[in-house]
Amino acid sequence: GTTIIDNAAKEPEIVNVATFLNNMGAKITGAGTSQIKIIGVEKLHGCFTEVIPDRIEAGTYTIIGALLGKELKISGIIEDHIDALLSKLKEMGVPIEVNDNSLIISKPEEYKPINVKSLVFPGFATDLGQPMSVLLTQADGMSIFEETIYENRMGHVKYLQKMGANIRVNDRTAIIMGPTPLKGEEVTATDLRAGAALVIAGLIAEGKATITNVEHILRGYEGIIEKLTDVGAKI
């Protein structure tokens, strides 16, 4: 029979999975829109497919590059998938050069404050909101991050405050004053992206930061310790 999914997610991963299934003989249309139609088939067969790069992982490392990079090269980029992030970083004054499937990013002299609002794809990804909030603590003035998708996106804020950040939360909106120096503290990763945010905070903090509940982080970032250590981080 026919299955229709309404209010479907539109992210690139959905299209990637649907393409994979269609290559195996499935009949799926509408992937990448808010309505997906699936006509049942009796069997699937083997196929070759290519998995797209993880845009949230790419975005997280890009934010790290904006804070600490000196011509840091990040490979595995599909520009369209992180376009909203790149436009916000450029608005802050971060120099970025994109070449095919890689980018080169450097830390600017100063960061301009901006407003960020999470939206469904192709808008600013909700999963990059917590890492982005760390960058906003270093902007010169008041920045605002508004979360419109995930109801529990501010779990990391109390730990950033403990490290010295000036952040005020009003429901799903964070008002961030900067720039504020951060200092190393013992903090806890309450979820995957909160953990990523705390890793970023630890990288720019003075002294030693200790993060517990790291299984959240390792679940979403394969080889994060090795990747960051290879470019000069002390983790």
Disulfide bonds with the S-S distance in Angstrom:
none
